[in-house]
Amino acid sequence: MQTSQRTRNGARTRPRVIVLGGLLIGTLAMTGCGPGDSDNSLTWYINPDAGGQATIAQKCSDESDGRYSIQTSLLPSDAASQREQLARRLAAGDSSLDIMSLDPPFIPELAEPGFLAPVPEDVAESTTENVVEGALAGARWKDELVTVPFWANTQIMWYRKSVAEAAGLDMSEPVTWDQIMEAAESQDKALGVQGAQAESMTVWVNALVESAGGSIIVDPEATADEIELGLDSEAGTEAARIVSTIGKEGLGGPGLPTQNENGSLIAFQGDSGSFMVNYPFVWPATVGAVDAGTLDQAVLDDIGWGVFPRVSPDQEAAPPLGGINLGVGAESDDPALAYEAIQCIVSVENQAEYFVTNGNPPSNTEAYEDPRIEESFPMAETIRDSLQVAAPRPQTPFYNEVSTGIQQTWAPPSSVDPETTPEASTNFIISVLRGEQLL
């Protein structure tokens, strides 16, 4: 875990991150990866997937007619470890960081001290056309595009048709959290939410606050000494009310305090399933279980979907935003060549193929026109619509402190109190950012 003493001032930020660089030699030794052997070799640091990024790397290399060759280097499985490794390498001036698959919340931390090579204007223009608004928001810092959207992810609402019908809910219209809580309780079923003390809690809280018209951070560009949080607000109170109600009234089932996305899915597929907020992987996972004979076809037939629940009936929901953007290290030996390769990687054709084969939704709306997508993901239109209104998690160089602070004060859900949690969470995070408390 990194310390909290960071500011917007590069003179203070860079030395702090360089502390991470002290372990760089060990990291390099463990991965065995460094700059490519030839002048036109590019290294792409990728997050784990089902082999899709490596396939795209080979495809683009072949199509470049020898202009470049992309080699992939696998990052750790969890986002926090990915962030730590990349920050170490960037701080140490590692020139092998030609292309990086980056989780949107960590982009400001890398952009603020100048660790990312600027996106050329022509590349920015060609790679943002027809891109969903949520992905664009997560690719920017200080109103500038600092990374290129690759694939985007979002949570949608999954529901059991039989439960919604029995509860009298019209699922052709947007529904609210209060409606699905009441429906689940009336049918003696459990809501599928992620209540574990993990990144998923930050995802949930942020989506609730944004859906209520607020933001966790009021001024994302503020320094640690001046940062203002929006948790202790009407929107924060509404978010706490929903989390607290689900926790205290047992609406999330007995496993809620440790439940992650996979746990939510398992419960949703069972007899207690009702409504669930979760990512698109739900569909291929359920289809696979049916094909394997471990789940009845009737369960699959009973599943419906819609956009993330609203906090209030008259305000559109702001679903979670996830996915991966592509960045180029500032010390790359050939950033122009790296951005040329990125343009190939994020092509409409490659995004559509990546969705069909790896289950990661495109950031470009044109990719959704590929007929294979609707066949594999019949809820693709809902995913695309959700991404247009999705809200990124707090865009700030202090994301690690903010997210960890939320996880420590909003979990387990049964401990959340609308009257006290938003204020207590705010005070704790600010104290951490000012060096008065430790995470």
C-alpha positions in Angstrom: 0.0 0.0 0.0 1.4 3.4 -1.0 1.7 6.3 1.4 -0.8 9.1 1.2 1.5 12.1 0.9 1.0 13.1 -2.7 0.2 16.4 -4.2 -0.4 17.8 -7.7 3.0 19.3 -7.7 5.3 17.1 -9.8 8.3 18.0 -7.6 6.7 16.2 -4.7 4.8 13.6 -6.5 7.7 12.2 -8.6 10.0 11.5 -5.6 7.2 9.8 -3.8 6.5 7.4 -6.7 10.2 6.9 -7.2 10.2 5.1 -3.9 8.3 2.4 -5.7 11.1 2.3 -8.2 13.4 1.0 -5.5 12.0 -2.4 -6.1 12.1 -2.1 -9.9 15.1 -4.3 -10.4 13.4 -7.1 -8.5 10.3 -6.6 -10.6 12.2 -6.8 -13.8 13.9 -10.0 -12.6 10.6 -11.6 -11.8 8.9 -10.8 -15.1 12.0 -11.3 -17.3 10.7 -8.6 -19.6 12.5 -5.6 -20.9 12.8 -3.6 -24.2 12.5 -5.5 -27.4 15.5 -6.8 -29.2 14.9 -4.9 -32.5 14.4 -1.3 -33.2 10.8 -1.9 -34.3 9.8 -4.2 -31.5 7.1 -2.8 -29.1 6.2 -4.3 -25.7 2.6 -4.2 -24.7 1.9 -4.8 -21.0 -1.5 -6.5 -20.9 -3.9 -7.5 -18.2 -4.9 -11.1 -18.0 -7.6 -12.2 -20.4 -8.5 -15.2 -22.5 -5.7 -14.6 -25.0 -7.4 -11.9 -26.9 -4.8 -9.2 -26.5 -2.0 -11.5 -27.6 -4.0 -12.5 -30.6 -4.6 -8.8 -31.5 -0.9 -8.1 -31.0 0.0 -10.8 -33.5 -2.6 -9.7 -36.0 -1.5 -6.1 -35.9 2.1 -7.1 -36.2 1.4 -9.2 -39.3 -0.7 -6.4 -40.8 2.1 -3.8 -40.3 4.2 -5.4 -43.0 7.2 -5.3 -40.8 6.8 -1.7 -39.5 6.6 -3.1 -36.0 6.3 -6.3 -34.0 4.2 -6.3 -30.8 5.4 -8.5 -27.9 3.0 -8.9 -25.0 4.1 -9.0 -21.3 1.5 -10.2 -18.8 0.7 -8.0 -15.8 -0.5 -9.4 -12.4 -4.1 -10.6 -12.2 -5.4 -7.9 -9.8 -5.7 -4.2 -10.8 -3.9 -2.9 -7.7 -0.8 -5.0 -8.4 -0.9 -3.9 -12.1 -0.9 -0.3 -11.0 2.0 -0.8 -8.6 4.2 -2.6 -11.2 3.5 0.0 -13.9 4.1 2.9 -11.5 7.4 1.4 -10.4 8.6 1.0 -14.0 7.4 4.4 -15.2 9.0 6.1 -12.2 12.3 4.5 -13.0 12.1 5.6 -16.6 11.7 2.1 -18.1 11.8 2.5 -21.9 10.1 -0.9 -22.5 6.6 0.5 -21.5 5.6 1.1 -25.1 2.0 0.2 -24.7 0.1 -0.4 -21.4 -3.4 -1.7 -20.7 -4.6 0.7 -18.0 -7.5 0.5 -15.6 -9.3 3.9 -15.9 -9.1 4.9 -12.2 -5.3 4.8 -12.2 -4.8 7.0 -15.2 -4.7 10.4 -13.4 -2.0 9.1 -11.0 0.2 8.3 -14.1 -0.7 11.3 -16.1 -0.2 13.9 -13.4 3.6 13.4 -13.0 4.1 13.2 -16.8 4.6 9.4 -17.0 2.4 9.1 -20.2 3.4 10.2 -23.7 1.0 12.8 -25.2 -1.6 11.4 -27.5 -1.0 12.9 -31.0 -3.9 15.0 -32.3 -4.5 12.8 -35.4 -4.5 9.6 -33.2 -6.9 11.3 -30.7 -9.2 12.2 -33.5 -9.2 8.7 -35.2 -9.5 6.7 -32.0 -12.4 8.7 -30.3 -14.9 8.8 -33.1 -18.1 7.0 -32.1 -16.6 6.0 -28.7 -19.1 5.8 -25.8 -19.2 8.8 -23.5 -18.3 6.8 -20.4 -15.1 5.5 -22.0 -14.1 8.9 -23.1 -14.5 10.3 -19.6 -12.3 7.6 -18.2 -9.6 8.3 -20.8 -9.1 12.0 -20.0 -7.3 13.9 -17.4 -7.6 17.7 -17.0 -9.9 17.8 -20.1 -7.2 16.2 -22.2 -7.1 12.8 -23.8 -4.2 11.0 -22.2 -5.0 7.4 -23.1 -6.9 5.7 -25.9 -10.1 3.8 -25.1 -9.8 0.1 -26.0 -12.7 -1.8 -24.4 -15.2 -0.5 -21.9 -17.1 -2.4 -19.2 -20.2 -1.6 -17.2 -22.6 -3.2 -14.8 -26.2 -3.8 -15.9 -29.1 -5.1 -14.0 -29.9 -8.8 -14.4 -33.2 -10.2 -13.1 -35.2 -13.3 -12.9 -38.3 -12.8 -15.0 -40.4 -15.0 -12.7 -39.5 -12.9 -9.7 -40.2 -9.6 -11.4 -43.5 -10.8 -12.7 -44.6 -12.2 -9.3 -43.6 -8.9 -7.7 -45.6 -6.9 -10.3 -42.7 -5.0 -11.7 -42.9 -3.7 -15.3 -39.3 -4.3 -16.5 -39.9 -2.5 -19.8 -39.5 0.7 -17.8 -36.6 1.9 -15.6 -36.7 0.6 -12.0 -35.3 2.0 -8.8 -33.3 0.5 -6.0 -36.3 0.9 -3.7 -38.5 -1.0 -6.2 -36.1 -4.0 -6.5 -35.5 -4.0 -2.7 -39.2 -4.2 -2.1 -39.7 -6.8 -4.8 -36.9 -9.1 -3.5 -38.3 -8.8 0.1 -41.8 -9.5 -1.0 -40.8 -12.7 -2.8 -38.3 -13.7 -0.1 -35.4 -13.6 -2.5 -31.9 -12.1 -2.3 -30.4 -9.1 -4.1 -27.2 -9.7 -6.0 -24.8 -6.9 -4.9 -21.1 -6.9 -4.0 -20.7 -6.2 -0.3 -17.1 -7.3 0.3 -14.4 -4.9 1.5 -12.9 -4.7 -1.9 -12.7 -2.5 -5.0 -16.3 -3.6 -5.8 -17.5 -1.6 -2.8 -16.0 1.6 -4.2 -17.6 0.7 -7.6 -21.1 0.3 -5.9 -20.8 3.4 -3.7 -19.6 5.6 -6.6 -22.4 4.4 -8.9 -25.0 5.2 -6.2 -23.6 8.6 -5.5 -23.4 9.5 -9.2 -26.9 8.1 -9.8 -28.1 10.4 -7.1 -26.6 13.4 -8.8 -23.4 13.8 -6.8 -19.7 13.0 -7.0 -17.3 11.4 -4.5 -14.8 14.1 -5.3 -16.0 17.7 -6.0 -12.7 18.9 -7.6 -10.7 16.1 -9.0 -7.7 18.3 -9.7 -7.4 19.7 -6.2 -4.3 19.0 -4.1 -4.3 16.7 -1.1 -4.5 19.7 1.2 -7.5 21.2 -0.6 -9.4 18.2 -1.9 -13.2 18.3 -1.2 -15.3 15.2 -1.0 -19.0 15.0 -1.9 -19.8 12.0 0.2 -21.3 14.0 3.1 -24.2 15.2 0.9 -27.7 14.4 0.0 -26.4 12.0 -2.7 -24.0 10.4 -0.2 -26.8 9.9 2.3 -29.0 8.3 -0.3 -26.2 5.9 -1.3 -25.7 5.0 2.4 -29.4 4.5 2.9 -29.5 1.9 0.1 -26.3 0.1 1.2 -27.5 0.1 4.8 -31.0 -1.1 4.0 -29.7 -4.1 2.0 -27.2 -4.9 4.7 -29.3 -4.4 7.8 -32.4 -6.1 6.5 -30.5 -9.1 5.1 -31.7 -8.4 1.5 -28.3 -9.4 0.1 -28.3 -12.8 1.6 -26.1 -14.3 4.3 -22.9 -14.1 2.2 -23.2 -10.4 1.5 -20.2 -9.2 3.7 -17.8 -11.3 1.6 -19.6 -11.4 -1.7 -17.8 -10.4 -4.9 -19.0 -10.5 -8.5 -18.6 -14.3 -8.8 -20.4 -14.9 -5.5 -23.2 -12.7 -6.6 -23.6 -14.7 -9.8 -23.7 -18.0 -8.0 -26.4 -16.8 -5.7 -28.4 -15.2 -8.5 -28.4 -18.6 -10.4 -29.8 -20.3 -7.3 -33.3 -20.5 -5.9 -32.9 -17.2 -4.0 -32.0 -15.2 -7.1 -34.0 -12.1 -7.9 -32.2 -9.0 -9.1 -28.4 -8.5 -9.5 -26.0 -5.7 -10.6 -23.1 -7.3 -12.4 -20.9 -7.3 -15.5 -21.6 -8.8 -18.9 -19.5 -11.9 -18.0 -22.7 -13.2 -16.4 -24.2 -14.3 -19.7 -21.4 -16.4 -21.1 -20.7 -17.9 -17.6 -24.4 -18.9 -17.3 -24.5 -20.3 -20.9 -21.4 -22.2 -20.2 -22.8 -23.7 -17.0 -25.9 -24.8 -18.9 -23.8 -26.3 -21.7 -21.7 -28.2 -19.0 -24.9 -29.6 -17.5 -24.3 -27.9 -14.1 -27.2 -25.5 -14.5 -30.7 -26.0 -15.8 -31.8 -24.4 -19.1 -34.8 -23.0 -17.3 -32.6 -20.7 -15.3 -31.1 -19.2 -18.4 -34.5 -18.8 -20.0 -35.6 -17.0 -16.8 -32.9 -14.3 -17.0 -33.7 -10.7 -18.2 -31.6 -7.6 -18.2 -31.9 -3.8 -18.1 -29.9 -0.7 -17.3 -28.5 -0.2 -13.7 -31.3 0.7 -11.2 -32.0 4.3 -10.6 -31.7 6.0 -7.2 -34.7 8.3 -7.9 -37.4 7.7 -10.4 -36.9 10.9 -12.3 -33.1 10.8 -12.6 -31.2 8.5 -15.1 -28.8 6.0 -13.5 -25.0 6.4 -13.8 -23.8 2.8 -14.0 -20.2 1.8 -13.2 -17.5 2.3 -15.8 -14.7 -0.2 -16.2 -12.6 -1.5 -19.0 -9.1 -0.8 -20.3 -7.5 2.2 -22.0 -4.2 2.1 -23.8 -1.3 4.4 -22.7 2.2 4.9 -24.0 5.1 5.4 -21.5 6.8 8.8 -21.7 10.2 7.1 -22.0 9.2 4.7 -24.8 11.9 4.6 -27.5 9.3 5.2 -30.2 6.0 6.6 -29.0 4.9 7.5 -32.5 5.3 3.8 -33.5 3.5 2.7 -30.4 0.5 5.0 -31.2 0.5 3.6 -34.7 0.1 0.1 -33.3 -2.6 1.3 -30.9 -4.7 2.6 -33.8 -4.6 -1.0 -35.1 -5.3 -2.5 -31.7 -8.5 -0.5 -31.1 -9.9 -0.8 -34.6 -13.6 -1.5 -34.8 -12.9 -5.0 -36.2 -10.6 -5.9 -33.4 -13.0 -4.6 -30.7 -15.8 -6.6 -32.1 -13.7 -9.7 -32.3 -12.4 -9.2 -28.7 -16.0 -8.9 -27.4 -17.1 -12.2 -29.1 -14.0 -14.2 -28.1 -13.1 -12.7 -24.7 -16.4 -11.1 -23.5 -15.0 -7.6 -23.2 -17.4 -4.9 -24.6 -16.2 -2.5 -27.3 -15.8 1.2 -26.5 -16.7 2.1 -30.1 -20.4 2.0 -30.9 -19.8 0.9 -34.5 -18.4 -2.4 -33.2 -21.8 -3.3 -31.8 -23.1 -3.6 -35.4 -21.2 -6.8 -35.9 -24.0 -9.5 -36.1 -21.8 -11.9 -34.1 -22.1 -9.7 -31.0 -25.9 -9.9 -30.7 -25.7 -13.6 -31.2 -23.2 -14.0 -28.4 -24.6 -11.2 -26.2 -28.3 -10.6 -26.8 -28.1 -7.8 -24.2 -25.4 -5.9 -26.2 -27.7 -3.0 -26.9 -28.3 -2.6 -23.2 -24.5 -2.7 -22.5 -23.9 -0.1 -25.2 -26.7 2.2 -23.8 -25.3 1.8 -20.3 -21.8 2.8 -21.4 -23.1 6.0 -22.9 -24.3 7.1 -19.4 -21.8 5.3 -17.3 -19.7 7.4 -14.8 -16.1 6.6 -14.0 -14.8 6.2 -10.5 -13.2 9.3 -9.0 -10.6 10.6 -11.4 -7.9 11.7 -9.1 -4.1 11.1 -8.5 -5.2 10.0 -5.0 -7.5 7.2 -6.2 -5.8 4.5 -4.1 -6.4 6.5 -0.9 -9.9 7.4 -1.7 -10.9 3.9 -2.8 -9.3 2.2 0.2 -10.9 4.7 2.5 -14.3 4.0 1.2 -13.8 0.2 1.5 -12.8 0.6 5.1 -15.7 2.7 6.1 -18.6 1.4 3.9 -18.1 -2.4 4.5 -19.7 -4.5 5.7 -23.0 -3.0 4.4 -24.8 -3.8 7.7 -22.4 -1.3 9.5 -23.4 1.6 7.2 -25.5 4.3 8.8 -26.9 7.1 6.6 -26.7 9.5 9.4 -23.0 9.0 10.2 -21.1 7.0 7.5 -20.9 9.7 4.8 -19.4 12.2 7.3 -17.1 9.6 9.0 -15.9 8.3 5.6 -15.1 11.9 4.5 -13.2 12.7 7.6 -11.2 9.5 7.4 -10.2 9.9 3.8 -9.2 13.6 4.2 -7.1 12.7 7.3 -5.3 10.1 5.2 -4.7 12.5 2.4 -3.2 15.0 4.8 -1.0 12.5 6.4 -2.8 12.5 9.8 -3.9 8.9 9.6 -2.8 5.7 7.8 -4.9 3.4 5.8 
